Amino acid sequence: MKTRMKEFRARHNLTQEELAKKVGVRRETIVFLEQGKYNPSLKLAHDVAKTLKAKIDELFIFEND
Amino acid sequence: MKFRTDKDVLQFLGMGFGLILFGVVIFLYLHPAGIGLTISGTIITLIGLRIATKSKEFFMQDERSTRINEKAGYHAFWATMAVISIAYFLKVTKLWDPTFWDMYSITLFTGIYGWIILRWYFNKKGE
């Protein structure tokens, strides 16, 4: 899975800590999300997309095997 | 250094002090094993003081940390079952005759340390 979270986060001038607080998770979770090392739940993906004013499929890109 | 004094921290510290007091009473009037309780209480109190210096968000349980805990717990459970099965096999084949305390220690340490190590592993590994 690839993400464009960092790009969208930069557009809104948010730090990882600030995004984590807005979404209600730990900063560590945002780090792992941005690195594509964690698959978020639908709720978390929705909350992140809503906060970053983007669509879920714009933020999270699943590559075919 | 700022110390939090919310309910969670105070409960934790209260538990630590209570254990120290209880351990001292046991040690003085009943059994030398009370010293173990006193040491445990001291460790819990020190952990409580460390927790008090961190923000609430530092210890927040979000979906990722919950998932890691559950995954580690699941694997630690099966590791413990495997260890018990091996010990049972050794007992049945008379290769080893474990006492109750042998089995108690093996089960406890496999479960607890297995869980702690697996938590660290799944945290590093990601998904």
Backbone of each chain as ProteinMPNN parsed JSONL, in Angstrom:
{"seq_chain_A": "MKTRMKEFRARHNLTQEELAKKVGVRRETIVFLEQGKYNPSLKLAHDVAKTLKAKIDELFIFEND", "coords_chain_A": {"N_chain_A": [[0.846, -1.209, 0.0], [0.514, 2.19, -0.829], [0.824, 5.601, 0.247], [-0.424, 8.98, 0.107], [-0.329, 10.642, 2.128], [1.557, 12.268, 3.384], [2.017, 14.248, 1.544], [-0.499, 15.499, 1.343], [-0.762, 16.265, 3.962], [1.234, 18.15, 4.211], [0.21, 20.12, 2.559], [-1.761, 21.179, 4.129], [-0.329, 22.245, 6.143], [0.214, 20.721, 8.483], [1.62, 19.092, 11.288], [2.852, 15.767, 12.066], [2.121, 15.158, 14.649], [0.035, 16.964, 15.117], [-1.869, 16.137, 13.248], [-2.313, 13.588, 14.208], [-3.508, 14.143, 16.663], [-5.855, 15.403, 15.836], [-7.143, 13.342, 14.578], [-7.283, 11.447, 16.48], [-5.435, 9.481, 17.228], [-2.231, 7.901, 18.021], [0.938, 9.535, 17.466], [2.806, 7.853, 16.42], [1.259, 6.019, 15.003], [0.457, 7.551, 12.82], [2.942, 7.906, 11.646], [3.561, 5.251, 10.858], [1.447, 4.841, 9.112], [2.001, 6.702, 7.067], [4.324, 5.605, 6.106], [3.345, 3.443, 4.891], [3.205, 1.097, 6.271], [1.162, 0.235, 7.805], [-2.14, -0.883, 7.756], [-4.964, 0.972, 7.767], [-8.062, 1.011, 9.654], [-11.398, 1.202, 8.291], [-12.758, 3.325, 9.403], [-10.676, 4.891, 10.49], [-9.274, 5.527, 8.151], [-11.248, 6.988, 6.889], [-11.52, 9.14, 8.701], [-8.987, 10.315, 8.557], [-8.942, 11.056, 5.858], [-11.047, 12.867, 5.823], [-10.082, 14.855, 7.535], [-7.855, 15.729, 6.09], [-9.086, 16.679, 3.916], [-9.555, 15.146, 1.61], [-10.145, 12.407, -0.715], [-10.601, 8.95, 0.214], [-9.49, 7.088, -1.567], [-7.7, 8.699, -2.856], [-5.801, 9.157, -1.023], [-4.887, 6.641, -0.053], [-3.318, 4.128, -1.735], [-3.709, 1.089, -3.136], [-1.639, -1.326, -4.358], [-1.68, -3.681, -7.046], [-0.946, -7.168, -6.744]], "CA_chain_A": [[0.0, 0.0, 0.0], [1.229, 3.488, -0.825], [-0.047, 6.692, 0.691], [-0.042, 10.355, -0.23], [-0.689, 11.388, 3.329], [2.569, 13.293, 3.684], [1.796, 15.341, 0.569], [-1.722, 16.211, 1.735], [-0.51, 16.859, 5.282], [2.052, 19.348, 3.95], [-0.681, 21.142, 1.966], [-2.54, 21.803, 5.207], [0.639, 22.683, 7.176], [0.013, 19.97, 9.725], [2.678, 18.153, 11.691], [2.309, 14.433, 12.346], [1.517, 15.249, 15.989], [-1.249, 17.687, 14.995], [-2.8, 15.258, 12.534], [-2.638, 12.491, 15.133], [-4.448, 14.674, 17.668], [-7.154, 15.673, 15.177], [-7.767, 12.082, 14.175], [-7.479, 10.669, 17.707], [-4.516, 8.34, 17.31], [-0.872, 8.254, 18.419], [1.793, 10.029, 16.378], [3.433, 6.633, 15.881], [0.322, 5.436, 14.031], [0.55, 8.393, 11.62], [4.246, 7.574, 11.043], [3.442, 3.96, 10.18], [0.503, 5.02, 7.99], [2.711, 7.403, 5.987], [5.325, 4.695, 5.543], [2.64, 2.339, 4.256], [3.454, -0.122, 7.055], [-0.018, -0.081, 8.601], [-3.414, -0.762, 7.037], [-5.926, 1.553, 8.715], [-9.453, 0.572, 9.585], [-12.189, 2.077, 7.412], [-13.065, 4.524, 10.189], [-9.475, 5.717, 10.563], [-9.025, 6.028, 6.794], [-12.257, 8.026, 6.66], [-11.204, 10.299, 9.548], [-7.785, 10.957, 7.996], [-9.348, 11.682, 4.592], [-11.905, 14.017, 6.16], [-9.211, 15.893, 8.109], [-6.985, 16.233, 5.039], [-9.989, 17.158, 2.847], [-9.258, 14.347, 0.418], [-10.897, 11.144, -0.772], [-9.817, 7.83, 0.733], [-8.672, 6.468, -2.624], [-6.62, 9.627, -3.237], [-4.767, 9.053, 0.019], [-4.367, 5.283, 0.109], [-3.284, 3.459, -3.037], [-3.356, -0.323, -3.025], [-1.052, -1.818, -5.607], [-2.01, -5.08, -7.345], [0.186, -8.09, -6.616]], "C_chain_A": [[0.88, 1.258, 0.0], [0.267, 4.559, -0.326], [0.498, 8.04, 0.217], [-0.335, 11.257, 0.959], [0.266, 12.537, 3.586], [2.337, 14.525, 2.81], [0.593, 16.181, 0.994], [-1.54, 16.903, 3.086], [0.268, 18.156, 5.113], [1.192, 20.481, 3.372], [-1.438, 21.907, 3.039], [-1.66, 22.279, 6.361], [0.416, 22.009, 8.521], [1.239, 19.119, 10.026], [2.022, 16.788, 11.931], [1.562, 14.434, 13.684], [0.121, 15.884, 15.905], [-2.292, 16.817, 14.298], [-3.244, 14.123, 13.452], [-3.678, 12.944, 16.16], [-5.831, 14.869, 17.058], [-7.916, 14.378, 14.908], [-8.003, 11.153, 15.383], [-6.641, 9.408, 17.788], [-3.157, 8.835, 17.816], [-0.068, 8.713, 17.206], [2.465, 8.865, 15.658], [2.575, 6.008, 14.781], [0.377, 6.226, 12.727], [1.867, 8.081, 10.882], [4.138, 6.279, 10.238], [2.481, 4.022, 8.996], [1.222, 5.641, 6.805], [3.755, 6.517, 5.33], [4.675, 3.516, 4.827], [2.815, 1.016, 4.989], [2.251, -0.506, 7.913], [-1.262, 0.125, 7.752], [-4.471, -0.239, 7.994], [-7.291, 0.882, 8.593], [-10.195, 1.566, 8.69], [-12.465, 3.402, 8.114], [-11.858, 5.469, 10.229], [-9.153, 6.325, 9.198], [-9.988, 7.178, 6.477], [-11.933, 9.302, 7.436], [-9.999, 11.057, 9.011], [-8.156, 11.706, 6.715], [-10.163, 12.94, 4.854], [-11.057, 15.186, 6.676], [-8.345, 16.544, 7.03], [-7.766, 16.697, 3.808], [-9.656, 16.461, 1.518], [-10.15, 13.113, 0.416], [-9.981, 10.021, -0.296], [-8.929, 7.248, -0.359], [-7.628, 7.415, -3.228], [-5.448, 9.457, -2.283], [-4.098, 7.694, 0.064], [-4.475, 4.54, -1.216], [-2.816, 2.026, -2.843], [-2.867, -0.807, -4.372], [-1.439, -3.286, -5.797], [-0.751, -5.924, -7.222], [0.669, -8.531, -7.998]], "O_chain_A": [[1.858, 1.353, 0.742], [-0.95, 4.433, -0.463], [1.691, 8.209, -0.033], [-0.556, 12.46, 0.818], [-0.147, 13.636, 3.955], [2.442, 15.667, 3.259], [0.652, 17.411, 1.005], [-2.088, 17.979, 3.327], [-0.007, 19.145, 5.793], [1.423, 21.654, 3.663], [-1.723, 23.096, 2.902], [-2.16, 22.665, 7.418], [0.429, 22.66, 9.566], [1.82, 18.505, 9.131], [0.797, 16.676, 11.99], [0.518, 13.799, 13.83], [-0.833, 15.417, 16.527], [-3.451, 16.768, 14.709], [-4.416, 13.747, 13.465], [-4.611, 12.208, 16.479], [-6.846, 14.545, 17.674], [-9.142, 14.32, 14.995], [-8.798, 10.215, 15.323], [-7.069, 8.396, 18.341], [-2.957, 10.034, 18.014], [-0.354, 8.33, 16.071], [2.662, 8.897, 14.444], [3.088, 5.534, 13.767], [0.347, 5.638, 11.646], [1.896, 8.003, 9.654], [4.567, 6.216, 9.086], [2.679, 3.334, 7.994], [1.08, 5.178, 5.673], [4.041, 6.658, 4.141], [5.363, 2.688, 4.23], [2.603, -0.053, 4.417], [2.318, -1.475, 8.67], [-1.427, 1.163, 7.112], [-4.841, -0.934, 8.941], [-7.623, 0.275, 7.574], [-9.678, 2.637, 8.375], [-12.414, 4.466, 7.497], [-11.992, 6.677, 10.031], [-8.801, 7.501, 9.104], [-9.608, 8.189, 5.887], [-12.052, 10.406, 6.906], [-9.983, 12.288, 9.007], [-7.738, 12.846, 6.51], [-9.986, 13.956, 4.182], [-11.275, 16.341, 6.311], [-8.125, 17.755, 7.047], [-7.18, 17.062, 2.789], [-9.503, 17.093, 0.474], [-10.82, 12.809, 1.403], [-8.757, 10.118, -0.385], [-7.759, 6.947, -0.12], [-6.778, 6.992, -4.011], [-4.283, 9.588, -2.658], [-2.878, 7.602, 0.203], [-5.567, 4.345, -1.75], [-1.68, 1.777, -2.44], [-3.564, -0.72, -5.382], [-1.518, -4.042, -4.829], [0.352, -5.481, -7.542], [1.616, -9.31, -8.102]]}, "seq_chain_B": "MKFRTDKDVLQFLGMGFGLILFGVVIFLYLHPAGIGLTISGTIITLIGLRIATKSKEFFMQDERSTRINEKAGYHAFWATMAVISIAYFLKVTKLWDPTFWDMYSITLFTGIYGWIILRWYFNKKGE", "coords_chain_B": {"N_chain_B": [[10.0, 20.005, 35.798], [6.928, 18.665, 34.909], [4.261, 17.225, 36.703], [1.581, 15.075, 36.193], [-1.601, 14.996, 37.779], [-3.888, 13.534, 37.515], [-6.775, 11.293, 37.755], [-6.103, 8.657, 36.91], [-3.294, 8.482, 37.227], [-3.034, 8.99, 39.971], [-4.395, 6.813, 41.017], [-2.738, 4.734, 40.205], [-0.359, 5.37, 41.564], [-1.322, 5.201, 44.146], [-1.859, 2.493, 44.288], [0.743, 1.483, 44.16], [1.926, 2.553, 46.529], [0.25, 1.37, 48.385], [0.85, -1.311, 48.038], [3.497, -1.354, 48.866], [3.204, -0.717, 51.571], [1.603, -2.866, 52.425], [3.36, -4.964, 51.871], [5.428, -4.393, 53.662], [4.149, -4.759, 56.127], [3.481, -7.489, 55.963], [6.063, -8.535, 55.827], [7.155, -7.771, 58.307], [5.469, -8.961, 60.225], [4.479, -11.437, 59.359], [5.707, -13.046, 57.15], [8.84, -13.506, 55.428], [8.513, -13.192, 52.688], [7.183, -10.889, 52.197], [8.922, -8.909, 51.515], [9.24, -9.111, 48.806], [6.805, -8.143, 47.883], [7.053, -5.526, 48.712], [9.175, -4.639, 47.157], [8.0, -4.934, 44.624], [5.929, -3.051, 44.881], [7.46, -0.735, 45.091], [8.628, -0.633, 42.554], [6.314, -0.319, 41.006], [5.471, 2.156, 41.93], [7.57, 3.792, 41.07], [7.259, 3.494, 38.309], [4.754, 4.667, 38.098], [5.383, 7.312, 38.755], [6.964, 7.955, 36.589], [5.082, 7.731, 34.544], [3.502, 9.866, 35.282], [4.954, 12.04, 34.427], [4.631, 12.123, 31.744], [2.58, 13.04, 28.879], [-0.993, 12.558, 28.533], [-1.674, 11.621, 26.018], [0.534, 10.182, 25.255], [0.273, 7.637, 26.26], [-1.939, 6.728, 25.06], [-4.353, 4.423, 23.928], [-4.694, 3.468, 20.817], [-6.219, 2.317, 17.704], [-4.198, 0.924, 16.405], [-2.292, 0.238, 18.411], [-3.914, -1.335, 20.015], [-4.502, -3.398, 18.253], [-1.947, -4.491, 17.912], [-1.43, -5.374, 20.54], [-3.415, -7.353, 20.778], [-2.694, -9.131, 18.744], [-0.142, -9.913, 19.596], [-0.839, -11.084, 22.013], [-2.409, -13.235, 21.16], [-0.493, -14.812, 19.775], [1.337, -15.254, 21.85], [-0.209, -16.752, 23.583], [-0.509, -19.174, 22.097], [2.161, -19.911, 21.948], [2.661, -20.415, 24.624], [0.921, -22.57, 25.001], [2.201, -24.42, 23.357], [4.619, -24.779, 24.715], [3.714, -25.887, 27.126], [2.643, -28.249, 26.124], [4.938, -29.52, 25.166], [6.288, -29.886, 27.572], [4.503, -31.616, 28.816], [4.685, -33.822, 27.107], [7.361, -34.532, 27.567], [7.164, -35.259, 30.222], [5.42, -37.456, 30.102], [6.918, -39.237, 28.575], [8.848, -39.718, 30.338], [11.193, -38.287, 30.308], [11.6, -36.037, 31.659], [10.708, -34.794, 34.863], [8.696, -32.58, 35.791], [8.162, -30.286, 38.478], [5.412, -28.716, 40.243], [6.142, -26.029, 40.563], [8.061, -25.733, 38.597], [6.505, -25.949, 36.256], [4.738, -23.847, 36.694], [6.482, -21.622, 36.623], [7.55, -21.816, 34.01], [5.239, -21.554, 32.413], [4.261, -19.038, 33.211], [6.432, -17.277, 32.613], [6.867, -17.761, 29.867], [4.423, -16.902, 28.827], [4.219, -14.156, 29.747], [6.746, -12.893, 29.058], [6.855, -13.703, 26.438], [4.69, -12.325, 25.358], [5.489, -9.636, 25.771], [7.845, -9.489, 24.202], [6.795, -10.168, 21.692], [5.017, -8.081, 21.319], [6.822, -5.947, 20.968], [8.052, -6.874, 18.622], [5.916, -6.968, 16.669], [5.261, -4.299, 16.712], [7.532, -3.131, 15.582], [7.61, -4.408, 13.124], [5.321, -3.73, 11.636], [2.567, -3.9, 9.309]], "CA_chain_B": [[9.306, 18.797, 35.331], [5.523, 18.754, 35.285], [3.652, 15.956, 37.078], [0.119, 15.006, 36.079], [-2.224, 14.507, 39.015], [-5.258, 13.092, 37.245], [-7.278, 10.109, 38.471], [-5.36, 7.442, 36.527], [-1.961, 8.53, 37.841], [-3.187, 8.877, 41.427], [-4.771, 5.418, 41.301], [-1.533, 3.921, 39.999], [0.558, 5.643, 42.686], [-1.975, 4.653, 45.339], [-1.643, 1.051, 44.238], [2.154, 1.258, 44.488], [2.14, 2.818, 47.961], [-0.504, 0.341, 49.115], [1.608, -2.564, 47.949], [4.687, -1.181, 49.729], [2.723, -0.804, 52.957], [1.171, -4.247, 52.625], [4.581, -5.78, 51.881], [6.154, -4.128, 54.918], [3.388, -5.401, 57.203], [3.672, -8.946, 55.793], [7.464, -8.837, 56.138], [7.429, -7.582, 59.73], [4.651, -9.761, 61.132], [4.031, -12.748, 58.888], [6.579, -13.884, 56.32], [9.85, -12.724, 54.706], [8.101, -12.953, 51.288], [6.682, -9.525, 52.129], [9.941, -8.043, 50.891], [8.939, -9.153, 47.371], [5.686, -7.219, 47.661], [7.581, -4.173, 48.904], [9.962, -4.329, 45.947], [7.026, -4.748, 43.53], [5.277, -1.769, 45.131], [8.426, 0.326, 44.774], [8.733, -0.586, 41.083], [5.052, 0.24, 40.495], [5.476, 3.587, 42.279], [8.518, 4.466, 40.156], [6.601, 3.514, 36.991], [3.701, 5.669, 38.221], [6.008, 8.64, 38.715], [7.393, 8.144, 35.19], [3.839, 7.968, 33.792], [3.007, 11.191, 35.65], [5.708, 13.083, 33.715], [4.294, 12.066, 30.312], [1.219, 13.505, 28.58], [-1.992, 11.495, 28.431], [-1.643, 11.095, 24.639], [1.684, 9.273, 25.134], [-0.143, 6.285, 26.619], [-3.243, 6.487, 24.462], [-4.534, 3.158, 23.23], [-5.478, 3.67, 19.599], [-6.537, 1.041, 17.066], [-2.97, 0.209, 16.053], [-1.704, -0.368, 19.612], [-4.841, -2.394, 20.425], [-4.303, -4.508, 17.321], [-0.647, -5.099, 18.235], [-1.612, -6.101, 21.803], [-4.229, -8.554, 20.525], [-1.896, -10.048, 17.92], [0.918, -10.441, 20.462], [-1.502, -11.95, 22.989], [-2.808, -14.451, 20.451], [0.706, -15.631, 19.517], [1.914, -15.649, 23.146], [-1.064, -17.834, 24.071], [-0.165, -20.425, 21.421], [3.529, -20.267, 22.355], [2.517, -21.01, 25.963], [0.311, -23.902, 24.807], [3.244, -25.282, 22.786], [5.587, -25.088, 25.792], [3.036, -26.817, 28.048], [2.529, -29.535, 25.409], [6.28, -30.121, 25.154], [6.564, -30.323, 28.95], [3.649, -32.789, 29.04], [5.299, -34.913, 26.343], [8.579, -34.932, 28.284], [6.723, -35.922, 31.454], [4.834, -38.747, 29.728], [8.008, -40.105, 28.11], [9.732, -39.819, 31.498], [12.476, -37.61, 30.06], [11.684, -34.951, 32.641], [9.619, -34.852, 35.818], [8.608, -31.22, 36.331], [7.353, -30.035, 39.674], [4.401, -27.67, 40.052], [6.816, -24.734, 40.439], [8.693, -25.717, 37.262], [5.463, -25.662, 35.266], [4.24, -22.498, 36.994], [7.475, -20.649, 36.128], [7.624, -21.901, 32.539], [3.998, -21.008, 31.84], [4.198, -17.606, 33.498], [7.46, -16.517, 31.893], [6.605, -17.855, 28.421], [3.293, -16.034, 28.529], [4.492, -12.728, 29.958], [7.862, -12.418, 28.239], [6.472, -13.897, 25.04], [3.808, -11.204, 24.997], [6.285, -8.398, 25.723], [8.74, -9.565, 23.039], [5.985, -10.144, 20.47], [4.529, -6.704, 21.17], [7.94, -5.194, 20.377], [8.268, -7.374, 17.256], [4.835, -6.52, 15.8], [5.353, -2.846, 16.621], [8.606, -2.807, 14.632], [7.378, -5.03, 11.814], [4.235, -3.111, 10.897], [1.68, -4.903, 8.701]], "C_chain_B": [[7.859, 18.822, 35.834], [4.991, 17.36, 35.59], [2.142, 16.042, 36.921], [-0.44, 14.491, 37.396], [-3.656, 14.067, 38.749], [-5.533, 11.729, 37.883], [-6.442, 8.856, 38.179], [-4.003, 7.37, 37.228], [-2.068, 8.322, 39.348], [-3.568, 7.449, 41.827], [-3.552, 4.507, 41.228], [-0.57, 4.098, 41.162], [-0.006, 5.072, 43.986], [-1.764, 3.155, 45.45], [-0.212, 0.709, 44.663], [2.432, 1.443, 45.974], [1.451, 1.747, 48.821], [0.254, -0.972, 49.172], [2.858, -2.507, 48.836], [4.293, -1.384, 51.189], [2.349, -2.245, 53.32], [2.382, -5.167, 52.75], [5.361, -5.624, 53.174], [5.465, -4.842, 56.09], [3.585, -6.924, 57.157], [5.082, -9.33, 56.233], [7.717, -8.788, 57.64], [6.694, -8.591, 60.615], [4.338, -11.18, 60.661], [5.133, -13.585, 58.212], [7.601, -13.004, 55.604], [9.493, -12.433, 53.24], [7.525, -11.551, 51.106], [7.653, -8.569, 51.461], [9.718, -7.994, 49.376], [7.822, -8.186, 47.019], [6.164, -5.772, 47.78], [8.372, -3.733, 47.668], [9.023, -4.076, 44.759], [6.339, -3.398, 43.66], [6.178, -0.604, 44.784], [8.561, 0.493, 43.264], [7.491, 0.07, 40.487], [5.004, 1.743, 40.765], [6.407, 4.363, 41.343], [7.939, 4.561, 38.741], [5.512, 4.584, 36.988], [4.243, 7.089, 38.133], [6.469, 8.959, 37.295], [6.187, 8.466, 34.299], [3.344, 9.386, 34.041], [3.734, 12.313, 34.899], [5.369, 13.125, 32.22], [2.857, 12.554, 30.092], [0.286, 12.308, 28.421], [-1.947, 10.829, 27.049], [-0.523, 10.079, 24.451], [1.266, 7.831, 25.378], [-1.492, 5.914, 26.012], [-3.258, 5.143, 23.741], [-5.361, 3.448, 21.985], [-5.636, 2.32, 18.911], [-5.279, 0.243, 16.746], [-2.373, -0.473, 17.281], [-2.603, -1.489, 20.145], [-4.639, -3.628, 19.554], [-2.998, -5.249, 17.615], [-0.755, -5.929, 19.509], [-2.354, -7.417, 21.577], [-3.439, -9.592, 19.733], [-0.821, -10.723, 18.773], [0.324, -11.422, 21.478], [-1.885, -13.288, 22.376], [-1.621, -15.372, 20.255], [1.363, -16.089, 20.813], [1.115, -16.798, 23.762], [-0.651, -19.16, 23.432], [1.256, -20.875, 21.725], [3.497, -20.946, 23.722], [1.927, -22.416, 25.857], [1.349, -24.899, 24.279], [4.227, -25.719, 23.872], [4.979, -26.091, 26.777], [2.941, -28.202, 27.418], [3.862, -30.266, 25.402], [6.611, -30.66, 26.548], [5.757, -31.577, 29.28], [4.233, -34.017, 28.353], [6.541, -35.445, 27.06], [8.238, -35.68, 29.567], [6.229, -37.339, 31.144], [5.919, -39.734, 29.286], [9.1, -40.255, 29.167], [11.127, -39.223, 31.251], [12.713, -36.503, 31.079], [10.494, -35.066, 33.574], [9.436, -33.479, 36.46], [7.746, -31.149, 37.586], [6.313, -28.979, 39.322], [5.09, -26.331, 39.801], [7.558, -24.613, 39.116], [7.665, -25.284, 36.218], [4.913, -24.252, 35.44], [5.193, -21.458, 36.389], [7.504, -20.632, 34.608], [6.411, -21.226, 31.903], [3.957, -19.492, 32.01], [5.188, -16.829, 32.646], [7.281, -16.6, 30.387], [5.492, -16.888, 28.047], [3.647, -14.563, 28.612], [5.599, -12.229, 29.036], [7.591, -12.617, 26.755], [5.637, -12.731, 24.547], [4.585, -9.901, 24.837], [7.172, -8.384, 24.466], [7.934, -9.467, 21.744], [5.381, -8.77, 20.233], [5.6, -5.86, 20.504], [8.122, -5.582, 18.917], [7.185, -6.848, 16.3], [4.814, -5.009, 15.663], [6.396, -2.438, 15.581], [8.239, -3.244, 13.219], [6.354, -4.248, 11.0], [3.357, -4.207, 10.315], [2.031, -5.167, 7.252]], "O_chain_B": [[7.605, 18.98, 37.029], [5.233, 16.42, 34.833], [1.501, 16.954, 37.442], [0.175, 13.649, 38.052], [-4.53, 14.194, 39.607], [-4.647, 11.105, 38.467], [-6.116, 8.093, 39.088], [-3.618, 6.326, 37.754], [-1.29, 7.569, 39.934], [-3.114, 6.943, 42.853], [-3.358, 3.63, 42.07], [-0.028, 3.126, 41.688], [0.728, 4.533, 44.815], [-1.528, 2.614, 46.53], [0.014, -0.23, 45.426], [3.085, 0.611, 46.604], [1.987, 1.289, 49.83], [0.297, -1.649, 50.199], [3.223, -3.494, 49.474], [4.946, -2.113, 51.935], [2.727, -2.761, 54.372], [2.428, -6.037, 53.62], [5.888, -6.595, 53.716], [6.124, -5.451, 56.932], [3.826, -7.559, 58.184], [5.272, -10.329, 56.926], [8.406, -9.648, 58.188], [7.227, -9.027, 61.635], [3.973, -12.033, 61.47], [5.445, -14.691, 58.655], [7.28, -11.882, 55.212], [10.081, -11.548, 52.619], [7.396, -11.078, 49.977], [7.252, -7.544, 50.909], [9.972, -6.972, 48.738], [7.875, -7.498, 45.999], [5.724, -4.902, 47.028], [8.246, -2.601, 47.203], [9.218, -3.135, 43.99], [6.181, -2.679, 42.673], [5.719, 0.403, 44.244], [8.602, 1.613, 42.754], [7.587, 0.903, 39.585], [4.546, 2.512, 39.921], [6.07, 5.454, 40.884], [8.104, 5.573, 38.06], [5.355, 5.319, 36.012], [3.634, 7.959, 37.511], [6.374, 10.103, 36.851], [6.248, 9.337, 33.431], [2.829, 10.037, 33.133], [3.195, 13.409, 34.75], [5.77, 14.051, 31.515], [2.025, 12.491, 30.997], [0.735, 11.183, 28.2], [-2.157, 9.622, 26.929], [-0.614, 9.209, 23.585], [1.825, 6.908, 24.786], [-2.107, 4.919, 26.396], [-2.311, 4.778, 23.044], [-6.573, 3.651, 22.068], [-5.236, 1.293, 19.459], [-5.295, -0.986, 16.811], [-1.987, -1.64, 17.208], [-2.103, -2.484, 20.669], [-4.608, -4.755, 20.048], [-2.948, -6.478, 17.572], [-0.243, -7.047, 19.57], [-1.973, -8.459, 22.112], [-3.508, -10.787, 20.02], [-0.612, -11.934, 18.69], [0.916, -12.463, 21.764], [-1.71, -14.34, 22.991], [-1.707, -16.569, 20.529], [1.893, -17.198, 20.875], [1.68, -17.7, 24.38], [-0.462, -20.155, 24.132], [1.537, -22.073, 21.758], [4.208, -21.923, 23.957], [2.376, -23.338, 26.537], [1.381, -26.059, 24.69], [4.616, -26.886, 23.937], [5.649, -27.03, 27.209], [3.136, -29.211, 28.095], [3.917, -31.479, 25.605], [7.15, -31.758, 26.684], [6.257, -32.489, 29.939], [4.275, -35.106, 28.926], [6.748, -36.655, 27.148], [8.935, -36.618, 29.953], [6.577, -38.295, 31.837], [5.843, -40.925, 29.59], [10.148, -40.85, 28.912], [12.103, -39.602, 31.898], [13.844, -36.088, 31.332], [9.392, -35.398, 33.138], [9.957, -33.23, 37.547], [6.748, -31.855, 37.726], [6.336, -28.416, 38.227], [4.672, -25.576, 38.923], [7.676, -23.517, 38.569], [7.911, -24.386, 35.413], [4.654, -23.549, 34.463], [4.752, -20.523, 35.719], [7.484, -19.568, 33.99], [6.545, -20.429, 30.974], [3.656, -18.758, 31.069], [4.824, -15.831, 32.024], [7.516, -15.615, 29.688], [5.602, -16.147, 27.07], [3.411, -13.806, 27.671], [5.412, -11.25, 28.313], [8.025, -11.826, 25.918], [5.853, -12.216, 23.45], [4.366, -9.154, 23.884], [7.235, -7.379, 23.757], [8.334, -8.772, 20.81], [5.245, -8.335, 19.089], [5.305, -5.125, 19.561], [8.324, -4.717, 18.066], [7.51, -6.334, 15.23], [4.403, -4.483, 14.628], [6.173, -1.516, 14.797], [8.519, -2.545, 12.246], [6.509, -4.118, 9.786], [3.403, -5.342, 10.79], [1.381, -5.983, 6.599]]}, "name": "protein", "num_of_chains": 2, "seq": "MKTRMKEFRARHNLTQEELAKKVGVRRETIVFLEQGKYNPSLKLAHDVAKTLKAKIDELFIFENDMKFRTDKDVLQFLGMGFGLILFGVVIFLYLHPAGIGLTISGTIITLIGLRIATKSKEFFMQDERSTRINEKAGYHAFWATMAVISIAYFLKVTKLWDPTFWDMYSITLFTGIYGWIILRWYFNKKGE"}
